[in-house]
Amino acid sequence: MSSDRLPTHVEVAGILRRVEAAGGFGAVMRKGDRERGSLLMFVSSRGVHVAGLERVLNLDGSYGWQRVGPGDSASSTEIRDFLARRARFDEDCWAIELDIADAERFIAETTSAG
């Protein structure tokens, strides 16, 4: 298995800086384990939910992103409920909220960079 994964708190900080540098907004919704916590991103554009992404371990030992959770235009209640269910089973998980103008481009770049 690959050990090239950044500690979660470092990856979160980098993602937030990337989004803010592009003129977007990012915030931590839930802090988990600093080093090895799982990571969920809730991506929106102008306040409208676009997608949820989760960092996952691929079969080859590398990490990538896959879509999870509530679909397009989900309400904040649906997102909050999804996160609460996930946190019950994974107390170490992180969740960040991102609002960025070109959300689909951000998602495409993020999921292809895996």
Steps between C-alpha positions, in 0.01 A plus 500: 500500500623851418601730783507821294173632643521839669373531857135595481540839670766596242282389209202693640709818536627462142152450355365802691789716375446379142129587513557839662775585247245435225260748661285240674413432861602202708428401857553202726166348598646223714852425623617143524830325564783737398713233338283223355138616508279438199402810303166612356456812287162659440531715188254772409476791262332821616351317794347215296635153579669338200668185636647317793844345455685253717867411492526123454778244484526348151589136433855600399563667837461855370232744616230649282163673528151366441158660518299419813203624694210721401458588133484833320306779672475310829384707795726589789287266715569205267873576506502541880310170543739317266800634690346406836445141380857477371646645821316235707693229314827691450581728791833596339350643179550856383244696300557822312259726318613670182313763300672573172380666179605221262414205723479241221848593377637476856339157539636379165852621584484349849365161397742465207801601714426212743 
